[in-house]
Amino acid sequence: MNRILGGAVFLLLISTIAAAQDIPKMEVFGGYSLHHQNHWNLNGFTAEYEYNVKSKIGFVGDISYGRKSVEGATANLSPTFENFLLLGGPRFSYRSEKVRIFAHILGGGERLKVQGSTSGYGIPMTRPYTNIAIVFGGGADFPIKGNFSVRLAQLDWVRGKLPDVKVGNVTTHPWVNQFRYSAGIVYKFWNTQASSD
């Protein structure tokens, strides 16, 4: 507990040093995404738009898509999994000249689709299914040149709601834990600077 408290105080002190820096008003990210769910790795993309209101606080819009085809002997054993996320929420950043470290809490919707199979997650999925999703995560950006930075890693824990399952008179409301890795390029718009407070 003392280590956690000490680490939080350390990050708070360091973040005050970054407050005097010039902060881009907007940042756009695009890149590769690996979405791990239901024991499968779905390959795709992640794109984000961020509006910075302060040096440490911004608001993010996030879109990602992943797809995985599983080879099998028949159609029912060869499903194609697709996952689409549309998210938004606050992001908190620590900035220095060499790195920007961030954490975020995002919420929105998740669209699940399974083709070539009668079920996904053991639940009938004869049509696309959409429900809520919550994401906790963060990452790091490293400036490379001019307005560009490279994001080597963004790691997110995705908690998605699945369709309700009724067995007899009992209805369950399952959730699934998923993980998403993203990496790519960030472009910063410096024309108008966010407040450094």
GROMACS elastic network, one bead per residue, 0.5 to 0.9 nm:
[ bonds ]
;  ai    aj funct       b0    kb
    1     4     6  0.51700   500
    1     5     6  0.62551   500
    1     6     6  0.85395   500
    2     5     6  0.51136   500
    2     6     6  0.59571   500
    2     7     6  0.84561   500
    3     6     6  0.50220   500
    3     7     6  0.60054   500
    3     8     6  0.85601   500
    4     7     6  0.51107   500
    4     8     6  0.62140   500
    4     9     6  0.87291   500
    5     8     6  0.51406   500
    5     9     6  0.63023   500
    5    10     6  0.86365   500
    6     9     6  0.51961   500
    6    10     6  0.61477   500
    6    11     6  0.87329   500
    7    10     6  0.50041   500
    7    11     6  0.62229   500
    7    12     6  0.85922   500
    8    11     6  0.52481   500
    8    12     6  0.62133   500
    8    13     6  0.87418   500
    9    12     6  0.50532   500
    9    13     6  0.62558   500
    9    14     6  0.86911   500
   10    13     6  0.52408   500
   10    14     6  0.62594   500
   10    15     6  0.86043   500
   11    14     6  0.51078   500
   11    15     6  0.59848   500
   11    16     6  0.87731   500
   11    94     6  0.80003   500
   12    15     6  0.51726   500
   12    16     6  0.66072   500
   12    94     6  0.88925   500
   13    16     6  0.54883   500
   13    17     6  0.71593   500
   14    17     6  0.54241   500
   14    18     6  0.70212   500
   14    94     6  0.78348   500
   14    95     6  0.89865   500
   15    18     6  0.52488   500
   15    19     6  0.66470   500
   15    56     6  0.78797   500
   15    93     6  0.82069   500
   15    94     6  0.53780   500
   15    95     6  0.70147   500
   15    96     6  0.85238   500
   16    19     6  0.52253   500
   16    20     6  0.79508   500
   16    94     6  0.87716   500
   17    20     6  0.66881   500
   17    21     6  0.83548   500
   17    95     6  0.86605   500
   17    96     6  0.81615   500
   18    21     6  0.56801   500
   18    22     6  0.89872   500
   18    55     6  0.78064   500
   18    56     6  0.87052   500
   18    94     6  0.69121   500
   18    95     6  0.53934   500
   18    96     6  0.56617   500
   18    97     6  0.85543   500
   18   196     6  0.85056   500
   19    22     6  0.82855   500
   19    23     6  0.87254   500
   19    54     6  0.88119   500
   19    55     6  0.59825   500
   19    56     6  0.76649   500
   19    94     6  0.87704   500
   19    95     6  0.79330   500
   19   195     6  0.88833   500
   19   196     6  0.51503   500
   19   197     6  0.62888   500
   20    23     6  0.88100   500
   20    55     6  0.84336   500
   20   196     6  0.58941   500
   20   197     6  0.80328   500
   21    55     6  0.79358   500
   21    95     6  0.81012   500
   21    96     6  0.78892   500
   21    97     6  0.85341   500
   21   196     6  0.69185   500
   22    55     6  0.81442   500
   22   190     6  0.84348   500
   22   193     6  0.66214   500
   22   194     6  0.77762   500
   22   195     6  0.85694   500
   22   196     6  0.72294   500
   23    26     6  0.88345   500
   23    52     6  0.78768   500
   23    54     6  0.79872   500
   23    55     6  0.59140   500
   23    95     6  0.87757   500
   23   190     6  0.73421   500
   23   192     6  0.87412   500
   23   193     6  0.55079   500
   23   194     6  0.55964   500
   23   195     6  0.75209   500
   23   196     6  0.70257   500
   24    27     6  0.69023   500
   24    51     6  0.86190   500
   24    52     6  0.70719   500
   24    55     6  0.85369   500
   24   188     6  0.59175   500
   24   189     6  0.55669   500
   24   191     6  0.76299   500
   24   192     6  0.69510   500
   24   193     6  0.52104   500
   24   194     6  0.62137   500
   25    50     6  0.83477   500
   25    51     6  0.60028   500
   25    52     6  0.51562   500
   25    53     6  0.72531   500
   25    54     6  0.86837   500
   25   188     6  0.77774   500
   25   189     6  0.61570   500
   25   190     6  0.61608   500
   25   191     6  0.74810   500
   25   192     6  0.56348   500
   25   195     6  0.87009   500
   26    49     6  0.73772   500
   26    50     6  0.55627   500
   26    52     6  0.60039   500
   26    58     6  0.88796   500
   26   187     6  0.85364   500
   26   188     6  0.60365   500
   26   189     6  0.52120   500
   26   190     6  0.74049   500
   26   192     6  0.84702   500
   26   193     6  0.85480   500
   26   194     6  0.85385   500
   27    48     6  0.81185   500
   27    49     6  0.60238   500
   27    50     6  0.50863   500
   27    51     6  0.67101   500
   27    52     6  0.80082   500
   27   186     6  0.65957   500
   27   187     6  0.56602   500
   27   189     6  0.61100   500
   27   190     6  0.89300   500
   28    47     6  0.75736   500
   28    48     6  0.57001   500
   28    50     6  0.62849   500
   28   185     6  0.83040   500
   28   186     6  0.55391   500
   28   187     6  0.52589   500
   28   188     6  0.65643   500
   28   189     6  0.83378   500
   29    46     6  0.78760   500
   29    47     6  0.54925   500
   29    49     6  0.65351   500
   29    50     6  0.83381   500
   29   151     6  0.83766   500
   29   184     6  0.69870   500
   29   185     6  0.57298   500
   29   187     6  0.64985   500
   29   188     6  0.89290   500
   30    45     6  0.73961   500
   30    46     6  0.58370   500
   30    48     6  0.65170   500
   30   182     6  0.88783   500
   30   183     6  0.79191   500
   30   184     6  0.56635   500
   30   185     6  0.57790   500
   30   186     6  0.67738   500
   30   187     6  0.88797   500
   31    44     6  0.86603   500
   31    45     6  0.56231   500
   31    46     6  0.56055   500
   31    47     6  0.66231   500
   31   151     6  0.87093   500
   31   182     6  0.66768   500
   31   183     6  0.54637   500
   31   185     6  0.63481   500
   31   186     6  0.88585   500
   32    43     6  0.76860   500
   32    44     6  0.60181   500
   32    46     6  0.61611   500
   32    47     6  0.88680   500
   32   181     6  0.82316   500
   32   182     6  0.55722   500
   32   183     6  0.55027   500
   32   184     6  0.61814   500
   33    42     6  0.81293   500
   33    43     6  0.60006   500
   33    44     6  0.50277   500
   33    46     6  0.55946   500
   33    64     6  0.74417   500
   33    65     6  0.77352   500
   33    66     6  0.71990   500
   33   180     6  0.68170   500
   33   181     6  0.55919   500
   33   183     6  0.67355   500
   33   184     6  0.88383   500
   34    41     6  0.64040   500
   34    42     6  0.56862   500
   34    44     6  0.63715   500
   34    45     6  0.77297   500
   34    66     6  0.71014   500
   34   179     6  0.82728   500
   34   180     6  0.56489   500
   34   181     6  0.50986   500
   34   182     6  0.64179   500
   35    40     6  0.81577   500
   35    41     6  0.56733   500
   35    43     6  0.64228   500
   35    44     6  0.77514   500
   35    65     6  0.83952   500
   35    66     6  0.62283   500
   35    67     6  0.84981   500
   35    83     6  0.83755   500
   35   178     6  0.73524   500
   35   179     6  0.59030   500
   35   181     6  0.64512   500
   35   182     6  0.85696   500
   36    39     6  0.67393   500
   36    40     6  0.56677   500
   36    42     6  0.61213   500
   36    43     6  0.88300   500
   36   178     6  0.57612   500
   36   179     6  0.51558   500
   36   180     6  0.61360   500
   36   181     6  0.83759   500
   37    40     6  0.53504   500
   37    41     6  0.65100   500
   37    42     6  0.76020   500
   37   176     6  0.81239   500
   37   177     6  0.73880   500
   37   179     6  0.68477   500
   37   180     6  0.87559   500
   38    41     6  0.84197   500
   38   120     6  0.86152   500
   38   121     6  0.66759   500
   38   176     6  0.81739   500
   38   177     6  0.85939   500
   38   178     6  0.77002   500
   40    68     6  0.73887   500
   40    70     6  0.88271   500
   40    81     6  0.86667   500
   41    66     6  0.84989   500
   41    67     6  0.82149   500
   41    68     6  0.68030   500
   42    65     6  0.85141   500
   42    69     6  0.85200   500
   42    81     6  0.75999   500
   42    82     6  0.76073   500
   42    83     6  0.79983   500
   43    65     6  0.79021   500
   43    67     6  0.54531   500
   43    68     6  0.66055   500
   44    64     6  0.73267   500
   44    65     6  0.52956   500
   44    67     6  0.62732   500
   45    63     6  0.83062   500
   45    64     6  0.55261   500
   45    65     6  0.55607   500
   45    66     6  0.67261   500
   45   182     6  0.76456   500
   46    62     6  0.72277   500
   46    63     6  0.57701   500
   46    65     6  0.66857   500
   46    66     6  0.88633   500
   46   182     6  0.66032   500
   46   183     6  0.83289   500
   46   184     6  0.86823   500
   47    61     6  0.83768   500
   47    62     6  0.59156   500
   47    63     6  0.53287   500
   47    64     6  0.62799   500
   48    60     6  0.66460   500
   48    61     6  0.55235   500
   48    63     6  0.63901   500
   48    64     6  0.86387   500
   49    59     6  0.83137   500
   49    60     6  0.56717   500
   49    61     6  0.52220   500
   49    62     6  0.67135   500
   50    58     6  0.63437   500
   50    59     6  0.55342   500
   50    61     6  0.64470   500
   50    62     6  0.87028   500
   50    91     6  0.84971   500
   51    57     6  0.87911   500
   51    58     6  0.53747   500
   51    59     6  0.53113   500
   51    60     6  0.65529   500
   51    61     6  0.88134   500
   51   194     6  0.87784   500
   52    55     6  0.69231   500
   52    56     6  0.79367   500
   52    57     6  0.60470   500
   52    59     6  0.64300   500
   52    60     6  0.87235   500
   52    91     6  0.88263   500
   52   193     6  0.85624   500
   52   194     6  0.59399   500
   52   195     6  0.83836   500
   53    56     6  0.81572   500
   53    57     6  0.59758   500
   53    58     6  0.54783   500
   53    59     6  0.77551   500
   53   194     6  0.54902   500
   53   195     6  0.64660   500
   53   196     6  0.88336   500
   54    58     6  0.66549   500
   54   194     6  0.54452   500
   54   196     6  0.56565   500
   54   197     6  0.60499   500
   55    58     6  0.79174   500
   55    92     6  0.87643   500
   55    93     6  0.73404   500
   55    94     6  0.81023   500
   55    95     6  0.78494   500
   55   194     6  0.65258   500
   55   195     6  0.62357   500
   55   197     6  0.64560   500
   56    91     6  0.79964   500
   56    92     6  0.53212   500
   56    94     6  0.62442   500
   56    95     6  0.78030   500
   56   102     6  0.87476   500
   56   196     6  0.79987   500
   56   197     6  0.81231   500
   57    90     6  0.70091   500
   57    91     6  0.57931   500
   57    93     6  0.63895   500
   58    89     6  0.85434   500
   58    90     6  0.57873   500
   58    91     6  0.51155   500
   58    92     6  0.65438   500
   58    93     6  0.80220   500
   59    88     6  0.73304   500
   59    89     6  0.55859   500
   59    91     6  0.57919   500
   59    92     6  0.87884   500
   60    87     6  0.80723   500
   60    88     6  0.53777   500
   60    89     6  0.54714   500
   60    90     6  0.61352   500
   60    91     6  0.66539   500
   60   104     6  0.85314   500
   60   106     6  0.80239   500
   61    86     6  0.77507   500
   61    87     6  0.58868   500
   61    89     6  0.69473   500
   61   106     6  0.85897   500
   62    85     6  0.76631   500
   62    86     6  0.58856   500
   62    88     6  0.59106   500
   62    89     6  0.87383   500
   62   106     6  0.83866   500
   63    84     6  0.75175   500
   63    85     6  0.56000   500
   63    87     6  0.63904   500
   63    88     6  0.88264   500
   64    83     6  0.80872   500
   64    84     6  0.57878   500
   64    85     6  0.52015   500
   64    86     6  0.68631   500
   64    87     6  0.87549   500
   65    82     6  0.74345   500
   65    83     6  0.56628   500
   65    85     6  0.64868   500
   66    81     6  0.80898   500
   66    82     6  0.57478   500
   66    83     6  0.52130   500
   66    84     6  0.66367   500
   66    85     6  0.89943   500
   67    80     6  0.71166   500
   67    81     6  0.55873   500
   67    83     6  0.65065   500
   67    84     6  0.89673   500
   68    79     6  0.83255   500
   68    80     6  0.55782   500
   68    81     6  0.51470   500
   68    82     6  0.66374   500
   69    78     6  0.70327   500
   69    79     6  0.60667   500
   69    81     6  0.63493   500
   69    82     6  0.88075   500
   70    77     6  0.77241   500
   70    78     6  0.50821   500
   70    79     6  0.55729   500
   70    80     6  0.61775   500
   70    81     6  0.81516   500
   71    74     6  0.86886   500
   71    77     6  0.72484   500
   71    79     6  0.75165   500
   71    80     6  0.88783   500
   72    75     6  0.72926   500
   72    76     6  0.80251   500
   72    79     6  0.81428   500
   73    76     6  0.83129   500
   73    77     6  0.61920   500
   73    78     6  0.70060   500
   74    77     6  0.51993   500
   74    78     6  0.61761   500
   74   116     6  0.87847   500
   75    78     6  0.50369   500
   75    79     6  0.69073   500
   75   115     6  0.88856   500
   75   116     6  0.51285   500
   75   117     6  0.62988   500
   76    79     6  0.65444   500
   76   115     6  0.89835   500
   76   116     6  0.57475   500
   76   118     6  0.64571   500
   76   119     6  0.84640   500
   77   116     6  0.76788   500
   77   117     6  0.66057   500
   78   115     6  0.85011   500
   78   116     6  0.60489   500
   78   117     6  0.67687   500
   79   114     6  0.62691   500
   79   115     6  0.54646   500
   79   117     6  0.50082   500
   79   118     6  0.85737   500
   79   119     6  0.87248   500
   79   120     6  0.84942   500
   80   113     6  0.80361   500
   80   114     6  0.55449   500
   80   115     6  0.50672   500
   80   116     6  0.63522   500
   80   117     6  0.78210   500
   81   112     6  0.76216   500
   81   113     6  0.59717   500
   81   115     6  0.67331   500
   81   120     6  0.81768   500
   82   111     6  0.80435   500
   82   112     6  0.59654   500
   82   113     6  0.50943   500
   82   114     6  0.63673   500
   82   115     6  0.83378   500
   83   110     6  0.70632   500
   83   111     6  0.57311   500
   83   113     6  0.65237   500
   83   114     6  0.89691   500
   84   109     6  0.83167   500
   84   110     6  0.57082   500
   84   111     6  0.50349   500
   84   112     6  0.67303   500
   84   113     6  0.87396   500
   85   108     6  0.75346   500
   85   109     6  0.59315   500
   85   111     6  0.64847   500
   85   112     6  0.89944   500
   85   133     6  0.79374   500
   86   107     6  0.82301   500
   86   108     6  0.57598   500
   86   109     6  0.54253   500
   86   110     6  0.65441   500
   86   111     6  0.86251   500
   86   133     6  0.87662   500
   87   106     6  0.58401   500
   87   107     6  0.52144   500
   87   109     6  0.64748   500
   87   110     6  0.84764   500
   87   133     6  0.80166   500
   87   134     6  0.82233   500
   87   135     6  0.82394   500
   88   105     6  0.82043   500
   88   106     6  0.50570   500
   88   107     6  0.56009   500
   88   108     6  0.63574   500
   89   104     6  0.72114   500
   89   105     6  0.58964   500
   89   107     6  0.63342   500
   89   108     6  0.87210   500
   90   103     6  0.86934   500
   90   104     6  0.58161   500
   90   105     6  0.60189   500
   90   106     6  0.68467   500
   91   102     6  0.66761   500
   91   103     6  0.57050   500
   91   105     6  0.67595   500
   91   106     6  0.84102   500
   91   138     6  0.84782   500
   92   101     6  0.84599   500
   92   102     6  0.54578   500
   92   103     6  0.53532   500
   92   104     6  0.61526   500
   92   138     6  0.89673   500
   93   100     6  0.66908   500
   93   101     6  0.56408   500
   93   103     6  0.65851   500
   93   104     6  0.87539   500
   94    99     6  0.82593   500
   94   100     6  0.56477   500
   94   101     6  0.51982   500
   94   102     6  0.62609   500
   95    98     6  0.81060   500
   95    99     6  0.61762   500
   95   101     6  0.65258   500
   95   102     6  0.85248   500
   96    99     6  0.54102   500
   96   100     6  0.61553   500
   96   101     6  0.88127   500
   97   100     6  0.80251   500
   97   142     6  0.87489   500
   97   143     6  0.77710   500
   98   141     6  0.87152   500
   98   142     6  0.61553   500
   98   143     6  0.64437   500
   99   140     6  0.67814   500
   99   141     6  0.57531   500
   99   143     6  0.67657   500
  100   139     6  0.83962   500
  100   140     6  0.55386   500
  100   141     6  0.50669   500
  100   142     6  0.65204   500
  100   143     6  0.83947   500
  101   138     6  0.75362   500
  101   139     6  0.59120   500
  101   141     6  0.65618   500
  101   142     6  0.89664   500
  102   137     6  0.84822   500
  102   138     6  0.52446   500
  102   139     6  0.55322   500
  102   140     6  0.62862   500
  102   141     6  0.84326   500
  103   136     6  0.77398   500
  103   137     6  0.56445   500
  103   139     6  0.66463   500
  104   135     6  0.79346   500
  104   136     6  0.60251   500
  104   137     6  0.55778   500
  104   138     6  0.58312   500
  104   156     6  0.89805   500
  105   134     6  0.75854   500
  105   135     6  0.58020   500
  105   137     6  0.68161   500
  105   138     6  0.87498   500
  106   133     6  0.83978   500
  106   134     6  0.58890   500
  106   136     6  0.65468   500
  106   137     6  0.85404   500
  107   132     6  0.75581   500
  107   133     6  0.58444   500
  107   135     6  0.61351   500
  107   136     6  0.89408   500
  108   131     6  0.84280   500
  108   132     6  0.57167   500
  108   133     6  0.54518   500
  108   134     6  0.66429   500
  108   135     6  0.86667   500
  109   130     6  0.67230   500
  109   131     6  0.55257   500
  109   133     6  0.52401   500
  109   134     6  0.82225   500
  109   160     6  0.84484   500
  110   129     6  0.81500   500
  110   130     6  0.55282   500
  110   131     6  0.55366   500
  110   132     6  0.58672   500
  110   133     6  0.57323   500
  110   160     6  0.69317   500
  110   161     6  0.81744   500
  111   128     6  0.66553   500
  111   129     6  0.55386   500
  111   131     6  0.67158   500
  111   132     6  0.87597   500
  112   125     6  0.84378   500
  112   127     6  0.88103   500
  112   128     6  0.56633   500
  112   129     6  0.51740   500
  112   130     6  0.63204   500
  112   131     6  0.86104   500
  112   162     6  0.88176   500
  113   120     6  0.83126   500
  113   125     6  0.69566   500
  113   126     6  0.82788   500
  113   127     6  0.66754   500
  113   129     6  0.64001   500
  113   130     6  0.88683   500
  114   117     6  0.64575   500
  114   118     6  0.79064   500
  114   119     6  0.71967   500
  114   120     6  0.63093   500
  114   125     6  0.62177   500
  114   126     6  0.73695   500
  114   127     6  0.75687   500
  114   128     6  0.72574   500
  115   118     6  0.78950   500
  115   119     6  0.88733   500
  115   125     6  0.83881   500
  115   126     6  0.78129   500
  115   127     6  0.83829   500
  117   120     6  0.74737   500
  117   125     6  0.80206   500
  117   126     6  0.79201   500
  118   123     6  0.85248   500
  118   124     6  0.60392   500
  118   125     6  0.61870   500
  118   126     6  0.59908   500
  119   122     6  0.56809   500
  119   123     6  0.53397   500
  119   125     6  0.50110   500
  119   126     6  0.70947   500
  120   123     6  0.54281   500
  120   124     6  0.64119   500
  120   125     6  0.59167   500
  121   124     6  0.82197   500
  121   125     6  0.87081   500
  121   162     6  0.87195   500
  122   125     6  0.88312   500
  123   162     6  0.85688   500
  123   163     6  0.75587   500
  123   164     6  0.88759   500
  123   165     6  0.74795   500
  124   127     6  0.85881   500
  124   163     6  0.87847   500
  125   128     6  0.67960   500
  125   129     6  0.72817   500
  125   163     6  0.89854   500
  126   129     6  0.89006   500
  129   162     6  0.82328   500
  129   163     6  0.75831   500
  130   161     6  0.86788   500
  130   162     6  0.84406   500
  130   163     6  0.86364   500
  131   160     6  0.75198   500
  131   161     6  0.59499   500
  131   162     6  0.70985   500
  131   163     6  0.79784   500
  132   159     6  0.86637   500
  132   160     6  0.62608   500
  132   161     6  0.57848   500
  132   162     6  0.86632   500
  133   158     6  0.68049   500
  133   159     6  0.56133   500
  133   161     6  0.63057   500
  134   157     6  0.82922   500
  134   158     6  0.58739   500
  134   159     6  0.52109   500
  134   160     6  0.65733   500
  134   161     6  0.89350   500
  135   156     6  0.63366   500
  135   157     6  0.56036   500
  135   159     6  0.62906   500
  135   160     6  0.86525   500
  136   155     6  0.86306   500
  136   156     6  0.56670   500
  136   157     6  0.53344   500
  136   158     6  0.67767   500
  136   159     6  0.85694   500
  137   154     6  0.73344   500
  137   155     6  0.55598   500
  137   157     6  0.60137   500
  137   158     6  0.85415   500
  138   153     6  0.84575   500
  138   154     6  0.55586   500
  138   155     6  0.57097   500
  138   156     6  0.64930   500
  139   151     6  0.74841   500
  139   152     6  0.79993   500
  139   153     6  0.55383   500
  139   155     6  0.61385   500
  139   156     6  0.86044   500
  139   182     6  0.89155   500
  140   150     6  0.85227   500
  140   151     6  0.59003   500
  140   152     6  0.67885   500
  140   153     6  0.62516   500
  140   154     6  0.67272   500
  141   149     6  0.59899   500
  141   150     6  0.55423   500
  141   152     6  0.68281   500
  141   153     6  0.80097   500
  141   154     6  0.89097   500
  141   185     6  0.86727   500
  141   186     6  0.77061   500
  142   148     6  0.87040   500
  142   149     6  0.51886   500
  142   150     6  0.52649   500
  142   151     6  0.63791   500
  142   152     6  0.78316   500
  143   146     6  0.79216   500
  143   147     6  0.79711   500
  143   148     6  0.61574   500
  143   150     6  0.63650   500
  143   151     6  0.88879   500
  143   186     6  0.88333   500
  144   147     6  0.82635   500
  144   148     6  0.59304   500
  144   149     6  0.51478   500
  144   150     6  0.66598   500
  145   148     6  0.54615   500
  145   149     6  0.70146   500
  146   149     6  0.83052   500
  146   188     6  0.88180   500
  147   186     6  0.81392   500
  147   187     6  0.56294   500
  147   188     6  0.50964   500
  147   189     6  0.71214   500
  147   190     6  0.77832   500
  148   185     6  0.69906   500
  148   186     6  0.56767   500
  148   188     6  0.64288   500
  149   184     6  0.87657   500
  149   185     6  0.59514   500
  149   187     6  0.65655   500
  149   188     6  0.80249   500
  150   183     6  0.78186   500
  150   184     6  0.59874   500
  150   186     6  0.59646   500
  150   187     6  0.88924   500
  151   154     6  0.71131   500
  151   182     6  0.80658   500
  151   183     6  0.52782   500
  151   184     6  0.52442   500
  151   185     6  0.58760   500
  151   186     6  0.68150   500
  152   182     6  0.78860   500
  152   183     6  0.51084   500
  152   184     6  0.67011   500
  152   185     6  0.86277   500
  153   181     6  0.67409   500
  153   182     6  0.58796   500
  153   183     6  0.51594   500
  153   184     6  0.82172   500
  154   180     6  0.79278   500
  154   181     6  0.56271   500
  154   182     6  0.50029   500
  154   183     6  0.63102   500
  155   179     6  0.73692   500
  155   180     6  0.58649   500
  155   182     6  0.67035   500
  156   178     6  0.83945   500
  156   179     6  0.56991   500
  156   180     6  0.50518   500
  156   181     6  0.65366   500
  156   182     6  0.84937   500
  157   177     6  0.71615   500
  157   178     6  0.59653   500
  157   180     6  0.65172   500
  158   176     6  0.81897   500
  158   177     6  0.59273   500
  158   179     6  0.56593   500
  158   180     6  0.71484   500
  159   175     6  0.67178   500
  159   176     6  0.58326   500
  159   178     6  0.62136   500
  159   179     6  0.85791   500
  160   174     6  0.88175   500
  160   175     6  0.55574   500
  160   176     6  0.53433   500
  160   177     6  0.65826   500
  160   178     6  0.75565   500
  161   164     6  0.87132   500
  161   173     6  0.77388   500
  161   174     6  0.63669   500
  161   176     6  0.64722   500
  162   165     6  0.87376   500
  162   173     6  0.71579   500
  162   174     6  0.54926   500
  162   175     6  0.54923   500
  162   176     6  0.69639   500
  163   172     6  0.89874   500
  163   173     6  0.70411   500
  163   174     6  0.70547   500
  163   175     6  0.86400   500
  164   171     6  0.66337   500
  164   172     6  0.57297   500
  164   174     6  0.64759   500
  165   170     6  0.82930   500
  165   171     6  0.55324   500
  165   172     6  0.52584   500
  165   173     6  0.66176   500
  165   174     6  0.76075   500
  166   169     6  0.69082   500
  166   170     6  0.56485   500
  166   172     6  0.63330   500
  166   173     6  0.89540   500
  167   170     6  0.53620   500
  167   171     6  0.63022   500
  167   172     6  0.81422   500
  168   171     6  0.79650   500
  189   192     6  0.75200   500
  189   193     6  0.85378   500
  190   193     6  0.60309   500
  193   196     6  0.84575   500
  194   197     6  0.88335   500
